[in-house]
Amino acid sequence: MSRRWLLIAAVATLLTAQGSAEPQPRIAIIIDDLGYQLEAGRRAIQLPGPITFAVLPGTPHSRRLAGFAHDRGKEVLMHLPLESVNYAGPAEPGGVTLDMSRDEFRTTFASAIETVPFAIGVSSHRGSLLTRHPGHMTWLMQEIRERDDLFFIDSYTTPDSIALKVAAEEGVSATRRDVFLDHDRSIDAVARELERLKAVARRKGRAVAIGHPFPETLEVLERELPKLAAEGIELVTISALLHAQRNRI
């Protein structure tokens, strides 16, 4: 075989190998519960890479932190409080509950999202009760669908959640959390959960994590996020993960 044909064969082999290579595992990380603490929120928003930030509506710093995140090229979600089974604290601003009528639900949602400028999606805060109920979840998905290009992230606080099923029925792009980074707030525990997130992504091709602006969580992420690329993990926005998910369907 001539040298020319050997070269062509080598290039073809290389292109075939590149085309058949496994796609790089992708992770999206959402930092929840921004809005009450200004400095913790600002520190979180300065994390490197395309982290997404979920801002609680109607909180003292919701508008300011949403704007701060947007100005730094970060994606913003409205972190909508949904009624839960065990929460016994005071009513949360913008929260929706099972005893609301359809009109009350609509008005509450509309008022809440006005307090989180630049929101491109909605995520659930708590919600272990409301995410089980098809009627109220249908109302929620209808509110999301009526606002162009919004999507939904289920924080998945109960395995009984029907949020993704209802979202699909209502034509709303949605996905759910795979890993909570800081159920245990210790630095060692957060680091372990981050490793588990990577393992899920390597197994499934993609994974979603939720964390909070705790000092321990931010310390781990500040240290570990710059290492992801060298480990073969791609950090992406939650919207990019959803876009890839839609394209596979």
Secondary structure, DSSP 8 states (H G I E B T S, - for coil): --HHHHHHHHHHHHHHHHHHS----EEEEEEEEETS-HHHHHHHHTSSSS-EEEE-TTSTTHHHHHHHHHHTT-EEEEEEEE--SS--S---TT-B-TT--HHHHHHHHHHHHHTSTTEEEEEEEE-TTGGG-HHHHHHHHHHHHTSTT-EEEE---STT--HHHHHHHHT--EEE--EES-SS-SHHHHHHHHHHHHHHHHHHSEEEEEE-S-HHHHHHHHHHGGGTGGGT-EE--HHHHHHHHHHH-
